[in-house]
Amino acid sequence: MEEHRTGRRPYGDAVWPPPDEEGLPPSARVYGRPAPPSRVAMPSWARRVAVPAVAVVLGTALVAGAVATAVTALGSPGAPPAVADAVAGVRYPLPGGWTPRMVPPVTGFTSVAGVDDGALVMTRPGNAGDAVAALGPRAAAIGLADLYGRLLLHGDTVEVVDDRWLSVGGYTGHSRALRATYTDVVNRPSYLRVTLLTKDGRSVVVVGLAQPDGPRRRAEIDAVVNGLR
């Protein structure tokens, strides 16, 4: 298995603004010096997508908007629930207990579904035709996995736990999964699966994230990806 150490933790101890009074904004002199961010059980960016009544992007407050025209919850009484993402042109089933979520528009994702105790799946149009043609689906998927791994995991150690060719719902492509561990005693291992699929000249990116990592959440993320249509 491939493994590397990043030397970074998901929540640093640096305090903004700098400690000298001259570096403080005027509001800080009224309300006090900003405190270091607190550690939470799930990466902060992912929590902002999973619980998006009010989103915070890269540490800055931002009201999350719902892409109401793109996402439709599907299902009839007794039938498994599903999500239709009109922008990405896909639909996918939801595991038990999972529900559709609102989508922060700045992320580029057009649908999100998750479960409250630490797992979610996001989809978006791939816009990756050129990359797939130039690099091939595996190299393009690896590039996306590296990108989202840097954005979401920030593990002290990140290893590749799965790397496979995939064919689902008429799509073909590649899927790569990473597992991040942390040296502190607060952050539990995280799991990230990034899948790039193409069909008829268009592509879709599916990102699944779980913390803590575990067989049940991995299986649920796999069920979403394998049920994509």
C-alpha positions as CSV (number, residue, x, y, z in Angstrom):
1,M,0.0,0.0,0.0
2,E,1.1,3.5,-0.7
3,E,1.6,5.7,2.3
4,H,3.0,9.1,3.1
5,R,3.2,11.4,6.0
6,T,2.1,15.0,5.7
7,G,3.2,16.4,9.0
8,R,-0.1,18.4,9.3
9,R,-3.1,18.0,11.5
10,P,-6.6,18.9,10.5
11,Y,-6.9,21.7,13.0
12,G,-3.7,23.7,13.7
13,D,-2.9,25.6,16.9
14,A,-2.1,28.9,15.2
15,V,-4.2,31.9,16.3
16,W,-5.4,34.5,13.9
17,P,-4.7,37.4,14.0
18,P,-1.1,37.7,15.2
19,P,-0.6,38.2,19.0
20,D,0.6,41.8,18.7
21,E,-2.1,44.3,19.3
22,E,-1.3,46.3,16.2
23,G,-2.3,43.2,14.1
24,L,-5.8,43.0,15.7
25,P,-8.8,44.3,13.8
26,P,-10.9,47.0,15.5
27,S,-13.6,44.5,16.4
28,A,-11.1,42.4,18.4
29,R,-10.4,45.3,20.7
30,V,-14.1,45.4,21.6
31,Y,-15.0,41.7,21.6
32,G,-11.6,40.3,22.6
33,R,-8.9,38.3,20.8
34,P,-10.0,35.5,18.5
35,A,-9.6,32.0,20.1
36,P,-7.9,29.0,18.4
37,P,-10.4,26.8,16.5
38,S,-11.7,23.9,18.6
39,R,-11.1,20.3,17.5
40,V,-14.2,18.4,16.3
41,A,-14.8,14.8,15.4
42,M,-15.3,15.4,11.6
43,P,-13.2,17.5,9.3
44,S,-14.7,21.0,9.4
45,W,-15.2,21.4,5.7
46,A,-17.1,18.1,5.6
47,R,-19.2,19.0,8.6
48,R,-20.2,22.2,6.8
49,V,-21.6,20.2,3.9
50,A,-23.2,17.5,6.1
51,V,-25.0,20.0,8.4
52,P,-25.5,22.9,6.1
53,A,-28.1,25.1,7.7
54,V,-25.3,27.7,8.1
55,A,-22.1,26.9,6.2
56,V,-18.6,28.0,7.1
57,V,-16.1,27.9,4.3
58,L,-12.4,27.8,5.1
59,G,-13.1,29.2,8.5
60,T,-15.2,32.1,7.3
61,A,-19.0,32.3,7.9
62,L,-21.1,31.8,4.8
63,V,-24.8,31.1,4.5
64,A,-25.3,27.9,2.6
65,G,-27.7,27.9,-0.4
66,A,-29.7,25.0,-1.6
67,V,-29.5,23.9,-5.2
68,A,-33.2,23.2,-5.2
69,T,-33.5,22.7,-9.0
70,A,-30.7,20.2,-9.1
71,V,-31.6,17.7,-6.4
72,T,-34.9,15.9,-5.9
73,A,-35.5,13.2,-3.3
74,L,-37.2,10.2,-4.9
75,G,-39.1,7.3,-3.6
76,S,-42.5,5.9,-2.9
77,P,-43.8,4.3,0.3
78,G,-41.9,1.1,0.9
79,A,-39.3,1.9,-1.7
80,P,-35.7,2.8,-0.9
81,P,-35.1,6.6,-1.0
82,A,-32.9,8.0,-3.8
83,V,-31.6,11.3,-5.0
84,A,-31.8,12.6,-8.5
85,D,-29.1,15.2,-9.4
86,A,-30.3,16.9,-12.6
87,V,-27.1,18.9,-13.1
88,A,-24.8,16.0,-12.8
89,G,-27.3,13.8,-14.7
90,V,-27.3,11.0,-12.2
91,R,-29.5,9.4,-9.5
92,Y,-28.3,7.2,-6.7
93,P,-29.9,5.3,-3.8
94,L,-29.6,6.3,-0.2
95,P,-28.7,3.8,2.5
96,G,-31.0,3.5,5.6
97,G,-30.9,6.6,7.7
98,W,-29.3,8.8,5.0
99,T,-31.1,11.9,3.8
100,P,-30.4,14.6,1.1
101,R,-28.6,17.7,2.3
102,M,-28.5,21.3,1.1
103,V,-25.5,22.1,-1.1
104,P,-23.1,25.0,-0.4
105,P,-22.8,26.5,-3.9
106,V,-19.1,27.5,-3.6
107,T,-18.1,23.8,-3.5
108,G,-19.1,23.0,-7.0
109,F,-21.0,19.9,-5.9
110,T,-24.6,19.7,-7.1
111,S,-26.0,17.1,-4.6
112,V,-25.1,15.9,-1.1
113,A,-26.5,13.2,1.0
114,G,-25.4,12.0,4.4
115,V,-26.0,10.6,7.8
116,D,-25.7,12.6,11.0
117,D,-23.0,10.6,12.8
118,G,-20.2,11.2,10.3
119,A,-20.6,10.2,6.6
120,L,-21.6,11.8,3.4
121,V,-21.5,11.5,-0.4
122,M,-21.3,14.4,-2.8
123,T,-21.7,14.4,-6.6
124,R,-20.9,17.0,-9.3
125,P,-20.5,17.1,-13.1
126,G,-17.0,15.9,-13.9
127,N,-16.0,18.4,-16.6
128,A,-13.1,16.0,-16.9
129,G,-13.3,14.9,-20.5
130,D,-10.1,16.5,-21.5
131,A,-8.3,15.1,-18.5
132,V,-9.6,11.6,-19.0
133,A,-8.6,11.7,-22.7
134,A,-5.2,13.0,-22.0
135,L,-4.3,11.1,-18.8
136,G,-6.7,8.1,-18.8
137,P,-9.4,7.5,-16.2
138,R,-7.1,6.1,-13.5
139,A,-4.6,9.0,-13.6
140,A,-7.4,11.5,-13.7
141,A,-9.1,9.9,-10.7
142,I,-5.8,9.7,-8.8
143,G,-5.3,13.5,-9.4
144,L,-8.8,14.1,-7.9
145,A,-8.2,11.9,-5.0
146,D,-5.0,13.7,-4.2
147,L,-6.8,17.0,-4.5
148,Y,-9.6,16.1,-2.2
149,G,-7.3,14.3,0.2
150,R,-5.4,17.5,0.7
151,L,-8.5,19.6,1.1
152,L,-10.4,17.2,3.5
153,L,-8.1,14.9,5.3
154,H,-4.9,16.6,6.5
155,G,-3.8,13.3,8.1
156,D,-0.5,12.8,9.8
157,T,-0.5,9.6,7.7
158,V,-2.5,9.0,4.6
159,E,-2.5,5.6,2.8
160,V,-4.2,4.2,-0.3
161,V,-6.6,1.4,0.8
162,D,-8.3,0.7,-2.5
163,D,-7.7,1.5,-6.2
164,R,-9.9,-0.1,-8.8
165,W,-11.5,0.1,-12.2
166,L,-15.3,0.5,-12.0
167,S,-18.3,-0.1,-14.2
168,V,-21.7,1.0,-12.8
169,G,-25.0,2.0,-14.5
170,G,-23.5,2.3,-17.9
171,Y,-20.6,4.4,-16.6
172,T,-17.0,3.3,-16.6
173,G,-14.1,4.8,-14.7
174,H,-11.9,4.6,-11.7
175,S,-12.2,4.8,-7.9
176,R,-9.6,5.4,-5.3
177,A,-9.9,5.4,-1.5
178,L,-7.6,6.9,1.1
179,R,-7.5,6.4,4.9
180,A,-6.0,9.1,7.1
181,T,-4.8,8.7,10.7
182,Y,-3.8,11.3,13.2
183,T,-1.3,11.3,16.0
184,D,-3.5,13.2,18.4
185,V,-6.0,11.5,20.6
186,V,-9.0,13.5,19.4
187,N,-9.3,12.9,15.6
188,R,-10.3,9.4,14.7
189,P,-9.3,7.8,11.3
190,S,-11.0,9.3,8.3
191,Y,-12.0,7.5,5.0
192,L,-12.2,9.2,1.6
193,R,-13.4,7.6,-1.7
194,V,-13.1,9.6,-4.9
195,T,-14.7,8.1,-8.0
196,L,-14.6,9.5,-11.6
197,L,-17.0,8.0,-14.1
198,T,-17.7,8.7,-17.7
199,K,-20.4,7.8,-20.2
200,D,-21.3,9.2,-23.6
201,G,-18.7,12.0,-23.5
202,R,-19.7,13.3,-20.0
203,S,-18.4,12.6,-16.6
204,V,-19.4,12.7,-12.9
205,V,-17.3,12.9,-9.8
206,V,-18.5,11.2,-6.6
207,V,-16.8,11.9,-3.3
208,G,-17.6,9.9,-0.2
209,L,-16.2,10.8,3.2
210,A,-16.6,9.1,6.6
211,Q,-15.2,9.8,10.1
212,P,-14.7,7.7,11.9
213,D,-13.7,5.1,9.3
214,G,-15.4,1.8,9.6
215,P,-16.7,-1.2,7.6
216,R,-20.3,-0.1,7.8
217,R,-19.7,3.5,6.5
218,R,-17.4,2.2,3.7
219,A,-20.1,-0.3,2.6
220,E,-22.7,2.5,2.6
221,I,-20.5,4.8,0.5
222,D,-19.8,1.8,-1.9
223,A,-23.6,1.2,-2.1
224,V,-24.2,4.8,-3.3
225,V,-21.4,4.6,-5.9
226,N,-22.5,1.1,-7.1
227,G,-26.1,2.2,-7.3
228,L,-25.4,5.3,-9.5
229,R,-27.5,5.5,-12.6
